[in-house]
Amino acid sequence: MMEGYLDVAHACPACGTELYHHRADDGPAWATILLSGHIMAPLMLIVFEVFRPQGWVMALGFSVVFVLLSLWMLPRIKGAFVGLQWAKRMHGFGVSPSDAMTGA
């Protein structure tokens, strides 16, 4: 479904469904930050309470982990947004060309 890191293919290579009209916009970025923050916050608290590292060690370590987690999650969440739009027939998914021309 994806051509690059965040580029959605024009059409599905397996079935040919057109994907170019998806409207993911800022939703995947928002969800990635929300989920990453909810994963990292308890982890930071546990690490601080158990190991008591210095502030700069926690800042550097958790910044790297947060960035890597966000970069890993972002394309997967974008794919989920496009898949949800396809499943719910939103933003042109499931509309035949004749329906689009007649406005039905």
C-alpha positions as CSV (number, residue, x, y, z in Angstrom):
1,M,0.0,0.0,0.0
2,M,2.9,2.4,0.7
3,E,5.4,3.4,-2.0
4,G,7.9,5.1,0.3
5,Y,8.1,5.9,4.0
6,L,4.8,7.9,4.0
7,D,3.8,7.9,0.4
8,V,0.6,6.0,-0.3
9,A,0.6,4.2,-3.6
10,H,-1.8,5.5,-6.4
11,A,-3.5,2.1,-6.5
12,C,-3.2,-1.2,-4.6
13,P,-0.7,-3.5,-6.3
14,A,-2.7,-6.6,-5.5
15,C,-6.3,-5.7,-6.3
16,G,-6.0,-2.3,-8.1
17,T,-8.2,-0.3,-5.7
18,E,-7.4,3.4,-6.1
19,L,-5.9,4.8,-3.0
20,Y,-4.9,8.3,-4.2
21,H,-7.9,10.0,-2.8
22,H,-7.3,9.2,0.9
23,R,-7.4,12.0,3.4
24,A,-5.1,11.1,6.3
25,D,-3.8,14.7,6.7
26,D,-2.5,15.3,10.3
27,G,-4.4,12.4,11.9
28,P,-1.5,9.8,11.8
29,A,1.0,12.3,13.3
30,W,-1.4,13.2,16.0
31,A,-2.1,9.6,16.9
32,T,1.6,8.7,16.8
33,I,2.4,11.4,19.3
34,L,-0.5,10.5,21.5
35,L,0.4,6.8,21.6
36,S,4.1,7.3,21.9
37,G,3.6,9.7,24.8
38,H,1.3,7.2,26.6
39,I,3.9,4.5,26.1
40,M,6.9,6.6,27.2
41,A,5.4,8.4,30.3
42,P,5.0,5.2,32.4
43,L,8.3,3.9,31.2
44,M,10.1,7.1,32.2
45,L,8.5,7.0,35.6
46,I,9.5,3.3,36.1
47,V,13.1,4.0,35.0
48,F,13.4,7.0,37.2
49,E,12.0,5.2,40.3
50,V,14.0,2.0,39.9
51,F,17.4,3.3,38.5
52,R,17.5,7.0,39.4
53,P,19.7,8.0,36.4
54,Q,21.0,11.5,36.0
55,G,18.8,14.0,34.3
56,W,20.9,14.3,31.1
57,V,21.0,10.5,30.8
58,M,17.2,10.3,31.0
59,A,16.7,13.2,28.6
60,L,19.1,11.8,26.0
61,G,18.0,8.2,26.3
62,F,14.3,8.8,26.2
63,S,14.6,11.4,23.4
64,V,16.3,8.8,21.2
65,V,13.7,6.1,22.2
66,F,10.8,8.4,21.6
67,V,12.1,9.5,18.1
68,L,12.7,5.8,17.1
69,L,9.3,4.7,18.4
70,S,7.6,7.5,16.6
71,L,9.4,6.9,13.3
72,W,8.5,3.2,13.6
73,M,4.8,3.8,14.4
74,L,4.0,6.6,11.9
75,P,3.8,4.7,8.6
76,R,1.8,1.9,10.3
77,I,-0.7,4.3,11.8
78,K,-1.0,6.1,8.5
79,G,-1.7,2.8,6.8
80,A,-4.4,2.2,9.5
81,F,-6.0,5.5,8.8
82,V,-6.1,4.8,5.1
83,G,-7.5,1.3,5.8
84,L,-10.1,2.7,8.1
85,Q,-11.2,5.2,5.4
86,W,-11.4,2.3,2.9
87,A,-13.4,0.1,5.3
88,K,-15.9,2.9,6.0
89,R,-16.0,4.0,2.4
90,M,-15.0,7.5,3.3
91,H,-13.5,10.2,0.9
92,G,-14.3,8.5,-2.4
93,F,-13.5,4.9,-1.5
94,G,-16.2,2.6,-2.9
95,V,-17.8,5.2,-5.2
96,S,-18.1,4.0,-8.8
97,P,-17.2,6.5,-11.5
98,S,-20.8,6.7,-12.7
99,D,-21.9,7.6,-9.1
100,A,-19.3,10.3,-8.9
101,M,-20.5,11.9,-12.1
102,T,-24.2,11.9,-11.2
103,G,-23.6,13.0,-7.6
104,A,-25.3,9.9,-6.1
